[in-house]
Amino acid sequence: MPTGELEYKLAELAAKLDKPERENLKLLLSMAAGGLISGHASTDDREAQKQALDIAQKSLPLLQRNPKHAVPDGIVHIGRAPFFADDDLEALDKESRLYRSHAKRFHNHYVASDAPVAKEIALSSAINEFLTDKVGPALPTNKANYLYYDSPGLGIDPHVDKDVFSLNVLTMLEHSGARKSVLKLYPNGTTPITLELQPGESLVFLADRVTHERTPTTGDENIRLVSFGYAIL
């Protein structure tokens, strides 16, 4: 079978699965893509690795609901977001500092959830109107997490997010110190888009279909972000 047909066979299989089974299939494809990007392949055949990664990357979007408006590379917005007022960013920055002591380690970074200010802002009409205009109706999933990468070696391996973060609004609150860690997106295979968000800037992207990673922190580097999750209807 030509490799160009395999992603559609996987999509046909996914259409016959229930939601938990589709999530498991998505997880397997995400792990495959992440492993190949990280160089953890069981073969030294570079062409086979490239083909396998290409299939995994092309299959992931086919397993998801499509936005009402085309977002070819999965990136909706990069930069200062029009839906955040200065007061919003100040409130998120303040709350994220207070909630650092509540954060729990999750793999190779720290996460604090259930912070009231973040949850309230995630439900704002300004964000809803922006997302609806860009991708069509999107439902808040009540997921608003503060993320902390504030000691050497913290990061997150290449992955895609679960359905509750199918549309992710990720906002930088602080990046101080060594500033070596970056966010990498892999919308089209092995060539990454490298982002160094400045405090107050946001990335809005289709996180359940674009493989992404945070490279490890070094030295005195300190990163704080807030992540809001939405589901595309």
URZITA-V671145 format. One record per pair of residues at least 12 apart in sequence whose C-alpha atoms are under 10 Angstrom apart, sorted by sequence separation. I is the first residue (numbers start at 1). J is the second residue. If there is no record, write none. Layout:
BEGIN
i;j
I;J
I;J
END
This chain:
BEGIN
i;j
13;25
14;26
37;49
99;111
100;112
102;114
128;140
182;194
183;195
184;196
36;49
37;50
61;74
99;112
102;115
127;140
182;195
183;196
36;50
99;113
181;195
182;196
183;197
10;25
99;114
181;196
182;197
33;49
36;52
37;53
96;112
99;115
123;139
124;140
180;196
36;53
96;113
98;115
123;140
179;196
35;53
122;140
123;141
194;212
33;52
34;53
96;115
122;141
123;142
187;206
192;211
193;212
194;213
195;214
32;52
33;53
36;56
95;115
122;142
185;205
192;212
194;214
32;53
33;54
95;116
96;117
119;140
122;143
123;144
143;164
144;165
175;196
189;210
190;211
192;213
33;55
34;56
95;117
96;118
119;141
120;142
122;144
141;163
142;164
143;165
175;197
176;198
185;207
187;209
188;210
189;211
207;229
29;52
30;53
32;55
33;56
34;57
92;115
94;117
95;118
119;142
121;144
141;164
142;165
147;170
174;197
175;198
176;199
186;209
187;210
188;211
202;225
204;227
207;230
208;231
29;53
32;56
33;57
92;116
118;142
119;143
120;144
140;164
141;165
144;168
146;170
147;171
172;196
173;197
174;198
175;199
186;210
187;211
199;223
202;226
203;227
204;228
206;230
31;56
32;57
92;117
93;118
118;143
119;144
139;164
140;165
141;166
143;168
144;169
145;170
146;171
147;172
150;175
172;197
173;198
174;199
185;210
186;211
187;212
199;224
200;225
202;227
206;231
29;55
30;56
91;117
92;118
118;144
119;145
141;167
144;170
147;173
148;174
149;175
150;176
155;181
158;184
159;185
171;197
172;198
173;199
174;200
185;211
186;212
199;225
206;232
29;56
30;57
33;60
91;118
117;144
118;145
140;167
146;173
150;177
154;181
155;182
156;183
158;185
159;186
170;197
171;198
172;199
173;200
184;211
185;212
186;213
28;56
29;57
114;142
115;143
116;144
118;146
138;166
139;167
153;181
155;183
158;186
171;199
172;200
173;201
184;212
185;213
197;225
29;58
30;59
88;117
89;118
92;121
114;143
115;144
138;167
171;200
172;201
173;202
183;212
184;213
185;214
26;56
29;59
30;60
88;118
91;121
113;143
114;144
115;145
171;201
172;202
183;213
184;214
29;60
113;144
114;145
115;146
170;201
171;202
172;203
182;213
183;214
184;215
89;121
112;144
113;145
114;146
135;167
149;181
170;202
171;203
182;214
183;215
26;59
27;60
88;121
112;145
113;146
169;202
170;203
171;204
181;214
182;215
183;216
26;60
111;145
112;146
113;147
168;202
169;203
170;204
181;215
182;216
25;60
26;61
110;145
111;146
112;147
168;203
169;204
170;205
180;215
181;216
182;217
110;146
111;147
112;148
131;167
168;204
169;205
180;216
181;217
26;63
84;121
110;147
111;148
167;204
168;205
169;206
170;207
180;217
181;218
25;63
26;64
83;121
109;147
110;148
111;149
131;169
167;205
168;206
169;207
179;217
180;218
109;148
110;149
166;205
167;206
168;207
178;217
179;218
180;219
23;63
84;124
108;148
109;149
110;150
165;205
166;206
167;207
168;208
177;217
178;218
179;219
181;221
22;63
23;64
83;124
85;126
106;147
108;149
109;150
165;206
166;207
167;208
177;218
178;219
179;220
180;221
181;222
22;64
83;125
84;126
103;145
105;147
109;151
127;169
165;207
166;208
167;209
177;219
178;220
179;221
181;223
83;126
84;127
103;146
104;147
105;148
164;207
165;208
166;209
177;220
178;221
179;222
82;126
83;127
103;147
104;148
109;153
110;154
163;207
164;208
166;210
176;220
177;221
178;222
179;223
10;55
14;59
82;127
83;128
103;148
108;153
109;154
110;155
161;206
162;207
163;208
176;221
177;222
10;56
81;127
83;129
100;146
108;154
109;155
160;206
161;207
162;208
163;209
175;221
176;222
177;223
4;51
7;54
8;55
15;62
83;130
99;146
100;147
107;154
108;155
109;156
122;169
160;207
161;208
162;209
174;221
175;222
176;223
3;51
7;55
11;59
14;62
15;63
82;130
83;131
100;148
107;155
108;156
159;207
160;208
161;209
174;222
175;223
176;224
3;52
6;55
7;56
10;59
11;60
14;63
15;64
81;130
96;145
97;146
107;156
108;157
159;208
160;209
161;210
174;223
175;224
4;54
5;55
6;56
7;57
8;58
9;59
10;60
11;61
12;62
13;63
14;64
96;146
106;156
107;157
159;209
160;210
161;211
173;223
174;224
175;225
3;54
4;55
7;58
8;59
11;62
12;63
95;146
96;147
97;148
159;210
160;211
161;212
172;223
173;224
174;225
3;55
6;58
7;59
10;62
11;63
96;148
158;210
159;211
160;212
172;224
173;225
6;59
7;60
10;63
11;64
93;146
158;211
159;212
160;213
171;224
172;225
173;226
4;58
7;61
8;62
77;131
92;146
157;211
158;212
159;213
171;225
172;226
7;62
8;63
76;131
157;212
158;213
159;214
170;225
171;226
172;227
7;63
156;212
157;213
158;214
170;226
171;227
77;134
156;213
157;214
158;215
169;226
170;227
171;228
76;134
155;213
156;214
157;215
169;227
170;228
76;135
155;214
156;215
157;216
168;227
169;228
170;229
154;214
155;215
156;216
168;228
169;229
154;215
155;216
167;228
168;229
169;230
153;215
154;216
155;217
165;227
167;229
168;230
69;132
71;134
153;216
154;217
165;228
166;229
167;230
168;231
68;132
69;133
70;134
71;135
152;216
153;217
154;218
164;228
165;229
166;230
167;231
67;132
68;133
69;134
70;135
149;214
151;216
152;217
153;218
164;229
165;230
166;231
167;232
68;134
69;135
70;136
151;217
152;218
153;219
163;229
164;230
165;231
166;232
67;134
68;135
69;136
149;216
150;217
151;218
152;219
154;221
162;229
163;230
164;231
165;232
67;135
68;136
149;217
150;218
151;219
152;220
153;221
154;222
161;229
163;231
164;232
66;135
67;136
68;137
149;218
150;219
151;220
152;221
154;223
162;231
163;232
66;136
67;137
150;220
151;221
152;222
67;138
135;206
150;221
151;222
149;221
150;222
151;223
131;204
149;222
150;223
148;222
149;223
150;224
148;223
149;224
97;173
147;223
148;224
149;225
96;173
97;174
147;224
148;225
96;174
146;224
147;225
148;226
92;171
93;172
94;173
146;225
147;226
93;173
145;225
146;226
147;227
92;173
93;174
145;226
146;227
89;171
144;226
145;227
146;228
89;172
90;173
144;227
145;228
89;173
143;227
144;228
145;229
143;228
144;229
142;228
143;229
144;230
141;228
142;229
143;230
81;169
140;228
141;229
142;230
140;229
141;230
81;171
139;229
140;230
141;231
76;167
78;169
80;171
138;229
139;230
140;231
75;167
76;168
77;169
78;170
79;171
80;172
138;230
139;231
140;232
74;167
75;168
76;169
78;171
79;172
137;230
138;231
139;232
137;231
138;232
139;233
137;232
138;233
136;232
137;233
135;232
136;233
65;163
135;233
64;163
131;230
60;160
67;167
132;232
65;166
131;232
64;166
128;230
109;214
122;227
123;228
93;199
108;214
122;228
93;200
109;216
121;228
122;229
123;230
108;216
118;226
122;230
118;227
119;228
75;185
89;199
90;200
118;228
74;185
89;200
73;185
74;186
75;187
88;200
89;201
73;186
74;187
111;224
113;226
73;187
74;188
86;200
110;224
111;225
112;226
113;227
72;187
73;188
85;200
111;226
72;188
84;200
78;195
80;197
84;201
79;197
80;198
84;202
38;157
78;197
79;198
80;199
81;200
37;157
38;158
79;199
80;200
81;201
82;202
37;158
79;200
80;201
81;202
35;157
36;158
37;159
79;201
80;202
81;203
34;157
35;158
78;201
79;202
80;203
81;204
34;158
35;159
77;201
78;202
79;203
100;224
33;158
34;159
77;202
78;203
79;204
31;157
32;158
33;159
34;160
61;187
77;203
78;204
31;158
32;159
33;160
76;203
77;204
78;205
97;224
30;158
31;159
75;203
76;204
77;205
96;224
30;159
31;160
57;186
58;187
75;204
76;205
96;225
29;159
30;160
57;187
58;188
74;204
75;205
76;206
96;226
29;160
30;161
57;188
58;189
74;205
75;206
93;224
27;159
57;189
73;205
74;206
75;207
93;225
27;160
56;189
57;190
73;206
74;207
92;225
93;226
26;160
27;161
54;188
55;189
71;205
74;208
92;226
26;161
27;162
53;188
54;189
71;206
74;209
75;210
26;162
53;189
54;190
73;209
74;210
26;163
52;189
53;190
73;210
74;211
89;226
23;161
24;162
51;189
23;162
50;189
67;206
23;163
50;190
66;206
64;206
19;163
64;208
61;206
63;208
64;209
61;207
63;209
61;208
62;209
60;208
61;209
37;186
60;209
61;210
59;209
60;210
58;209
60;211
34;186
37;189
38;190
57;209
58;210
33;186
37;190
57;210
36;190
37;191
57;211
37;192
56;211
33;189
33;190
68;232
67;232
68;233
65;231
66;232
67;233
65;232
66;233
64;232
65;233
37;211
34;211
30;208
33;211
34;212
30;209
34;213
30;210
31;211
27;208
30;211
26;208
30;212
26;209
END
